[in-house]
Amino acid sequence: MNTKMKAIIVTKYGPPEVLEVRQVDKPAPKDNEVLIRIHATAVVATDPQFRKGDPFITRFFTGLTKPKHSIPGDVLAGEIESVGKDVTLYKTGDQVFAACAMTQGGQAEYICLPEDGPLAIKPVNMSYEEAAGVPDGGLGALNFLRDAAQIQSGQTILINGASGSVGTYAVQLAIYFETQVTGVCSTSNVELVRSLGAHKMIDYTKEDFTKNGQTYDIIFDAVGKSSFSQCKNSLTQKGVYVTSVPTLDFLLGMLLTSKSKGKKAAFVAPGLRSSSEKTKDLIFLKELIEAGKIRSVIDRRYPLEQVVEAHRYVEAGHKKGNVVITVEHESK
């Protein structure tokens, strides 16, 4: 029986080259854990930030002087290979998808997770590659729209960065919540975002949505390229501005508008929610996916050994949907 596995290892902050493929000990599940044979993971937008420890504030979560988790990776999809003696929710052979942002470890051949962790049976109509990105972009989009923006049927919403991982899920969820959706992206991604259901499109290379006179009940910046002060005039009287990348301007706006009955800035930290809340949301997303309401967009696939190239591509800031890492296993 093989007691080793391949994993991406990071021991210091720096450029993509600090990521190495190494043979490490294969984990063994504790009594309350499941051992997952990972088939796919993803390089998400925050991965390059965590790898660099930049912005510095991220180091309060990832380690002040060096990464505290040696194996990176926020998300995964795979098959349960074995279970601890106290596990009742899952069995060997179950196909699952999971979020592991708080502990990392997704970019490897195997991972152990507690059965009550942010883990669920993957959608039957998705491959491992398609399912791997959902616990990042799907969970994030759901939390920002439902919890921060408190989205309601009949509202108008503008999604800036509609072609990214969070953005592509946000467009589809906003349609599910019965809102009128305007997507903002570059020329090359207009047709993609339209195919996801957006009612109107704005090509940011040709038009500035903050200066066209249109107003929205919700502006969701899924890429952190705008600011609350820039977007304030584009909000309706009780409109809400939500961003996935909180800046100083945004935090100040939140503070100043927290008691306001007018325009507001709002934020949630999806990664800091409880495991049980994340699991409920994964099951909710699974049901929407199986009902045909949401699909995944995959831009590129890289093998585990090419994670450096994957990081370079994601860091360039032009990815569409998910950048997936496929994990090949030589033997059982």
Number of C-alpha atoms within 10 A of each C-alpha: 5 8 10 14 15 20 27 24 20 22 15 17 22 17 13 18 13 15 24 17 18 15 14 14 13 18 14 16 19 16 13 16 22 29 24 29 24 28 23 30 34 32 28 26 21 17 18 20 18 21 24 19 23 14 9 13 10 16 20 10 13 20 15 14 11 17 20 17 16 17 22 25 25 26 28 35 32 29 22 21 18 20 25 19 12 12 17 10 10 20 15 13 13 16 23 23 28 29 29 22 20 14 16 18 24 29 29 30 24 28 25 22 22 18 20 16 18 24 26 25 18 28 22 14 14 15 16 24 24 21 29 34 33 32 27 27 25 26 23 22 27 23 22 25 24 14 14 19 25 12 21 15 12 11 16 21 27 29 28 24 26 33 32 28 29 30 28 30 27 31 29 25 23 27 20 14 16 15 21 20 24 24 28 27 22 16 13 10 18 19 13 17 26 18 11 23 19 25 15 14 20 19 16 15 10 9 11 12 18 15 11 9 10 12 20 22 24 29 27 28 25 26 20 15 11 17 20 27 14 11 18 20 17 23 25 17 15 13 24 26 29 27 27 19 16 18 14 9 12 21 15 15 20 20 13 12 15 14 9 12 10 13 21 24 27 24 21 18 13 19 17 10 12 11 18 13 12 23 21 14 20 26 16 13 22 25 16 17 20 15 11 10 15 23 19 23 20 18 14 16 18 19 15 23 19 15 23 18 14 23 21 14 15 20 18 8 11 14 18 22 23 30 27 27 26 26 23 15 13 5 6 7
